[in-house]
């Protein structure tokens, strides 16, 4: 399982050696200036020691945003907050955690630093998210409240068909086997752990009903297909009152906004403007162009 490096912006990398050339070999030369702070060639070198596989442009972007967001939100983000996220990821990766750190060229210290940077970015984004009643109503249209079901997956379609046939013959035996496999799952439409194909098939089932056919789910990354069998344990009807699920809908909308690159970049651009961020070497003056373009795109969309 891969480590989740939180919030780090990935773009085309530039050579740090070019920065030195542009800076007349002075490690004290400013590369980026902003209100109350600067980033020098030496600062970049020091960060490259920590992130040897990350390009100079990406590092400069991350350093700039991190300095800004530390000023804006740093006092509100505690070590305990960072440790909580660190522990969560460590637990999810399990015994391969140390190997995963090594593969990502990270130490526990640098990984926590990346987590902190990501959490600060999240705070900046969430602060700018405004949700209207129309947003809630639109999200409610496709929202499905929590259901409970047995979900069994296999790489073999015939095996899945046999599981379905056996389940229809002896429901109690199916339930027992599913429990032994720890296949009992609770999920909503916002859940990202259950494939959308499986969720949509589950919502069509009545309580106690098993899927009529295996549900194929393709994995484009590995070129494989898994076949799912679903049995509904406890279903739910959302009704017509979206306000009943306002908290859940807020999470859905917020998640969608935070996944919208144009929206996120437009927020970052506002902070770059607020802090009067300037890039000294002309050769690197475009490193924040994606953010500037996002503001234009966001403005056009809102018209």
JOTA-V114256 format. One record per residue. N is the residue number from 1. PSI is psi in radians with two decimals (NA if undefined). OMEGA is omega in whole degrees, -180 to 180 (none if undefined). NEAR is the number of other C-alpha atoms within 10 Angstrom. Layout:
n:N psi:PSI omega:OMEGA near:NEAR
n:N psi:PSI omega:OMEGA near:NEAR
This chain:
n:1 psi:2.44 omega:-176 near:10
n:2 psi:2.60 omega:175 near:13
n:3 psi:2.57 omega:179 near:16
n:4 psi:1.71 omega:177 near:14
n:5 psi:1.88 omega:-166 near:17
n:6 psi:2.23 omega:167 near:18
n:7 psi:0.08 omega:-177 near:16
n:8 psi:2.25 omega:-177 near:19
n:9 psi:2.31 omega:-178 near:14
n:10 psi:2.09 omega:176 near:13
n:11 psi:-3.10 omega:-180 near:15
n:12 psi:2.28 omega:-177 near:10
n:13 psi:2.58 omega:175 near:14
n:14 psi:2.70 omega:-176 near:16
n:15 psi:2.31 omega:178 near:10
n:16 psi:-0.46 omega:179 near:17
n:17 psi:-0.56 omega:177 near:13
n:18 psi:-0.59 omega:178 near:13
n:19 psi:-0.68 omega:179 near:23
n:20 psi:-0.77 omega:-180 near:17
n:21 psi:-0.74 omega:-180 near:10
n:22 psi:-0.33 omega:-176 near:17
n:23 psi:0.22 omega:180 near:18
n:24 psi:0.67 omega:175 near:9
n:25 psi:0.24 omega:180 near:13
n:26 psi:2.07 omega:-178 near:14
n:27 psi:-0.22 omega:179 near:16
n:28 psi:-0.02 omega:-179 near:12
n:29 psi:2.36 omega:179 near:20
n:30 psi:2.37 omega:173 near:18
n:31 psi:-0.83 omega:179 near:25
n:32 psi:2.34 omega:175 near:21
n:33 psi:2.65 omega:178 near:17
n:34 psi:2.96 omega:180 near:18
n:35 psi:2.05 omega:175 near:12
n:36 psi:0.11 omega:-178 near:10
n:37 psi:2.87 omega:176 near:13
n:38 psi:2.88 omega:172 near:18
n:39 psi:2.12 omega:-178 near:19
n:40 psi:3.00 omega:176 near:20
n:41 psi:-0.69 omega:179 near:21
n:42 psi:-0.72 omega:177 near:16
n:43 psi:-0.73 omega:-180 near:17
n:44 psi:-0.77 omega:178 near:19
n:45 psi:-0.80 omega:-178 near:18
n:46 psi:-0.68 omega:180 near:12
n:47 psi:-0.58 omega:179 near:16
n:48 psi:-0.47 omega:176 near:16
n:49 psi:-0.59 omega:180 near:10
n:50 psi:-0.59 omega:-179 near:14
n:51 psi:1.21 omega:-174 near:16
n:52 psi:-0.36 omega:-178 near:13
n:53 psi:0.07 omega:-179 near:11
n:54 psi:2.40 omega:-178 near:18
n:55 psi:2.76 omega:-177 near:17
n:56 psi:-0.70 omega:-178 near:24
n:57 psi:-0.77 omega:179 near:23
n:58 psi:-0.76 omega:180 near:18
n:59 psi:-0.76 omega:180 near:23
n:60 psi:-0.73 omega:178 near:21
n:61 psi:-0.85 omega:-177 near:17
n:62 psi:-0.71 omega:179 near:19
n:63 psi:-0.74 omega:-179 near:20
n:64 psi:-0.89 omega:-180 near:20
n:65 psi:-0.68 omega:-178 near:22
n:66 psi:-0.71 omega:178 near:20
n:67 psi:-0.73 omega:180 near:17
n:68 psi:-0.83 omega:-175 near:25
n:69 psi:-0.44 omega:173 near:21
n:70 psi:-0.70 omega:179 near:16
n:71 psi:-0.68 omega:-176 near:12
n:72 psi:-0.74 omega:-170 near:14
n:73 psi:-0.04 omega:-173 near:14
n:74 psi:-0.67 omega:-178 near:17
n:75 psi:-0.34 omega:-178 near:8
n:76 psi:-0.22 omega:-178 near:10
n:77 psi:2.00 omega:-175 near:14
n:78 psi:2.89 omega:175 near:11
n:79 psi:-0.58 omega:179 near:9
n:80 psi:-0.64 omega:178 near:9
n:81 psi:-0.78 omega:-180 near:13
n:82 psi:-0.77 omega:-179 near:19
n:83 psi:-0.66 omega:180 near:14
n:84 psi:-0.78 omega:179 near:12
n:85 psi:-0.68 omega:178 near:15
n:86 psi:-0.85 omega:-179 near:17
n:87 psi:-0.66 omega:180 near:11
n:88 psi:-0.80 omega:180 near:12
n:89 psi:-0.67 omega:179 near:16
n:90 psi:-0.73 omega:-180 near:17
n:91 psi:-0.70 omega:-178 near:12
n:92 psi:-0.56 omega:180 near:13
n:93 psi:-0.57 omega:176 near:16
n:94 psi:-2.45 omega:-173 near:12
n:95 psi:-0.24 omega:180 near:10
n:96 psi:0.15 omega:-174 near:13
n:97 psi:-0.83 omega:-179 near:18
n:98 psi:-0.74 omega:179 near:14
n:99 psi:-0.66 omega:179 near:12
n:100 psi:-0.69 omega:176 near:18
n:101 psi:-0.82 omega:-179 near:17
n:102 psi:-0.73 omega:-180 near:11
n:103 psi:-0.58 omega:-180 near:11
n:104 psi:0.11 omega:-178 near:15
n:105 psi:0.77 omega:-179 near:15
n:106 psi:2.64 omega:168 near:20
n:107 psi:3.00 omega:178 near:14
n:108 psi:-0.64 omega:-179 near:13
n:109 psi:-0.84 omega:-178 near:10
n:110 psi:-0.54 omega:177 near:14
n:111 psi:-0.72 omega:177 near:19
n:112 psi:-0.61 omega:178 near:19
n:113 psi:-0.70 omega:179 near:15
n:114 psi:-0.62 omega:177 near:21
n:115 psi:-0.79 omega:180 near:22
n:116 psi:-0.78 omega:179 near:26
n:117 psi:-0.73 omega:180 near:24
n:118 psi:-0.71 omega:179 near:22
n:119 psi:-0.64 omega:177 near:21
n:120 psi:-0.72 omega:178 near:25
n:121 psi:-0.71 omega:179 near:25
n:122 psi:-0.69 omega:179 near:16
n:123 psi:-0.70 omega:179 near:16
n:124 psi:-0.75 omega:-179 near:19
n:125 psi:-0.85 omega:-177 near:19
n:126 psi:-0.59 omega:180 near:16
n:127 psi:-0.52 omega:-175 near:10
n:128 psi:-0.07 omega:-178 near:12
n:129 psi:2.10 omega:177 near:14
n:130 psi:2.22 omega:-177 near:10
n:131 psi:2.18 omega:179 near:11
n:132 psi:2.96 omega:177 near:8
n:133 psi:-0.62 omega:178 near:11
n:134 psi:-0.63 omega:177 near:9
n:135 psi:-0.76 omega:179 near:13
n:136 psi:-0.77 omega:-178 near:20
n:137 psi:-0.70 omega:179 near:17
n:138 psi:-0.75 omega:179 near:14
n:139 psi:-0.59 omega:-179 near:18
n:140 psi:-0.51 omega:-178 near:22
n:141 psi:-0.65 omega:-177 near:10
n:142 psi:0.07 omega:-179 near:9
n:143 psi:2.45 omega:174 near:18
n:144 psi:2.21 omega:-179 near:22
n:145 psi:3.04 omega:-174 near:18
n:146 psi:2.35 omega:173 near:18
n:147 psi:2.85 omega:178 near:20
n:148 psi:2.26 omega:-177 near:18
n:149 psi:2.80 omega:170 near:26
n:150 psi:2.25 omega:179 near:22
n:151 psi:2.03 omega:-180 near:22
n:152 psi:2.32 omega:180 near:20
n:153 psi:2.64 omega:178 near:19
n:154 psi:2.76 omega:178 near:16
n:155 psi:-0.11 omega:-175 near:14
n:156 psi:2.08 omega:-177 near:13
n:157 psi:-0.70 omega:-179 near:18
n:158 psi:-0.65 omega:178 near:12
n:159 psi:-0.69 omega:178 near:14
n:160 psi:-0.70 omega:179 near:22
n:161 psi:-0.69 omega:178 near:19
n:162 psi:-0.70 omega:179 near:12
n:163 psi:-0.72 omega:179 near:19
n:164 psi:-0.81 omega:-180 near:22
n:165 psi:-0.78 omega:179 near:16
n:166 psi:-0.66 omega:-179 near:13
n:167 psi:-0.61 omega:179 near:20
n:168 psi:-0.51 omega:179 near:16
n:169 psi:-0.72 omega:-175 near:11
n:170 psi:1.57 omega:-178 near:10
n:171 psi:-0.65 omega:-179 near:17
n:172 psi:-0.72 omega:179 near:11
n:173 psi:-0.68 omega:178 near:13
n:174 psi:-0.81 omega:-179 near:20
n:175 psi:-0.73 omega:-179 near:18
n:176 psi:-0.79 omega:179 near:11
n:177 psi:-0.73 omega:-180 near:14
n:178 psi:-0.70 omega:179 near:17
n:179 psi:-0.68 omega:178 near:12
n:180 psi:-0.57 omega:179 near:10
n:181 psi:0.06 omega:-178 near:12
n:182 psi:0.79 omega:-176 near:12
n:183 psi:0.00 omega:-179 near:17
n:184 psi:2.18 omega:-174 near:18
n:185 psi:2.45 omega:173 near:15
n:186 psi:2.37 omega:-179 near:15
n:187 psi:2.75 omega:174 near:16
n:188 psi:-3.14 omega:178 near:16
n:189 psi:-0.35 omega:-179 near:18
n:190 psi:-0.17 omega:-178 near:21
n:191 psi:2.30 omega:-179 near:13
n:192 psi:-0.09 omega:-178 near:9
n:193 psi:-0.43 omega:-180 near:7
n:194 psi:2.21 omega:180 near:15
n:195 psi:2.50 omega:-178 near:14
n:196 psi:-0.64 omega:179 near:14
n:197 psi:-0.66 omega:-180 near:13
n:198 psi:-0.73 omega:179 near:19
n:199 psi:-0.80 omega:-178 near:20
n:200 psi:-0.65 omega:178 near:12
n:201 psi:-0.67 omega:-179 near:20
n:202 psi:-0.70 omega:-177 near:26
n:203 psi:-0.30 omega:179 near:19
n:204 psi:-0.18 omega:-176 near:12
n:205 psi:2.57 omega:173 near:19
n:206 psi:2.85 omega:179 near:15
n:207 psi:2.27 omega:-179 near:17
n:208 psi:-0.12 omega:-178 near:13
n:209 psi:2.53 omega:-180 near:17
n:210 psi:2.57 omega:-179 near:24
n:211 psi:2.41 omega:-175 near:21
n:212 psi:-0.58 omega:-179 near:15
n:213 psi:2.75 omega:175 near:16
n:214 psi:2.52 omega:-180 near:25
n:215 psi:1.89 omega:-178 near:21
n:216 psi:2.36 omega:177 near:19
n:217 psi:2.00 omega:-178 near:17
n:218 psi:2.50 omega:175 near:14
n:219 psi:1.73 omega:-177 near:10
n:220 psi:-0.43 omega:-179 near:8
n:221 psi:-0.77 omega:-177 near:6
n:222 psi:-0.03 omega:179 near:7
n:223 psi:0.54 omega:-179 near:7
n:224 psi:2.88 omega:177 near:10
n:225 psi:2.27 omega:176 near:16
n:226 psi:2.63 omega:-179 near:16
n:227 psi:2.17 omega:-174 near:21
n:228 psi:2.54 omega:174 near:26
n:229 psi:2.27 omega:-177 near:24
n:230 psi:2.38 omega:172 near:25
n:231 psi:2.14 omega:-178 near:28
n:232 psi:2.22 omega:177 near:23
n:233 psi:-0.93 omega:-179 near:20
n:234 psi:2.03 omega:-180 near:15
n:235 psi:3.11 omega:178 near:19
n:236 psi:2.56 omega:179 near:13
n:237 psi:2.16 omega:-175 near:10
n:238 psi:-0.33 omega:-179 near:14
n:239 psi:-2.62 omega:-177 near:9
n:240 psi:-0.09 omega:-177 near:10
n:241 psi:1.78 omega:-178 near:10
n:242 psi:-0.46 omega:-177 near:19
n:243 psi:-0.42 omega:178 near:13
n:244 psi:-0.46 omega:-177 near:11
n:245 psi:0.48 omega:-175 near:15
n:246 psi:-0.74 omega:180 near:16
n:247 psi:-0.82 omega:-180 near:11
n:248 psi:-0.70 omega:180 near:19
n:249 psi:-0.61 omega:177 near:23
n:250 psi:-0.71 omega:179 near:15
n:251 psi:-0.69 omega:179 near:12
n:252 psi:-0.86 omega:-178 near:18
n:253 psi:-0.75 omega:180 near:20
n:254 psi:-0.76 omega:179 near:17
n:255 psi:-0.73 omega:179 near:13
n:256 psi:-0.73 omega:180 near:12
n:257 psi:-0.71 omega:-178 near:18
n:258 psi:-0.26 omega:177 near:16
n:259 psi:-0.08 omega:-180 near:11
n:260 psi:1.78 omega:-175 near:11
n:261 psi:-0.72 omega:180 near:14
n:262 psi:-0.77 omega:179 near:20
n:263 psi:-0.82 omega:-179 near:20
n:264 psi:-0.83 omega:-179 near:23
n:265 psi:-0.59 omega:179 near:21
n:266 psi:-0.59 omega:177 near:22
n:267 psi:-0.80 omega:179 near:23
n:268 psi:-0.67 omega:-179 near:23
n:269 psi:-0.64 omega:179 near:22
n:270 psi:-0.69 omega:179 near:14
n:271 psi:-0.62 omega:177 near:16
n:272 psi:-0.68 omega:178 near:20
n:273 psi:-0.78 omega:-179 near:12
n:274 psi:-0.67 omega:-178 near:12
n:275 psi:0.19 omega:176 near:16
n:276 psi:0.88 omega:-178 near:12
n:277 psi:2.25 omega:178 near:20
n:278 psi:2.47 omega:176 near:17
n:279 psi:2.10 omega:-172 near:19
n:280 psi:-1.01 omega:-179 near:15
n:281 psi:2.19 omega:-177 near:14
n:282 psi:-0.54 omega:-179 near:9
n:283 psi:-0.37 omega:-177 near:11
n:284 psi:0.31 omega:-177 near:16
n:285 psi:-0.25 omega:-177 near:13
n:286 psi:0.17 omega:-175 near:12
n:287 psi:-0.32 omega:178 near:18
n:288 psi:0.30 omega:-176 near:19
n:289 psi:-0.56 omega:179 near:11
n:290 psi:-0.64 omega:180 near:15
n:291 psi:-0.73 omega:179 near:22
n:292 psi:-0.72 omega:179 near:20
n:293 psi:-0.59 omega:-179 near:15
n:294 psi:-0.61 omega:178 near:20
n:295 psi:-0.77 omega:179 near:20
n:296 psi:-0.80 omega:-179 near:12
n:297 psi:-0.72 omega:-180 near:14
n:298 psi:-0.67 omega:179 near:16
n:299 psi:-0.75 omega:180 near:11
n:300 psi:-0.68 omega:-179 near:9
n:301 psi:-0.62 omega:-176 near:8
n:302 psi:-0.17 omega:-179 near:6
n:303 psi:NA omega:none near:5
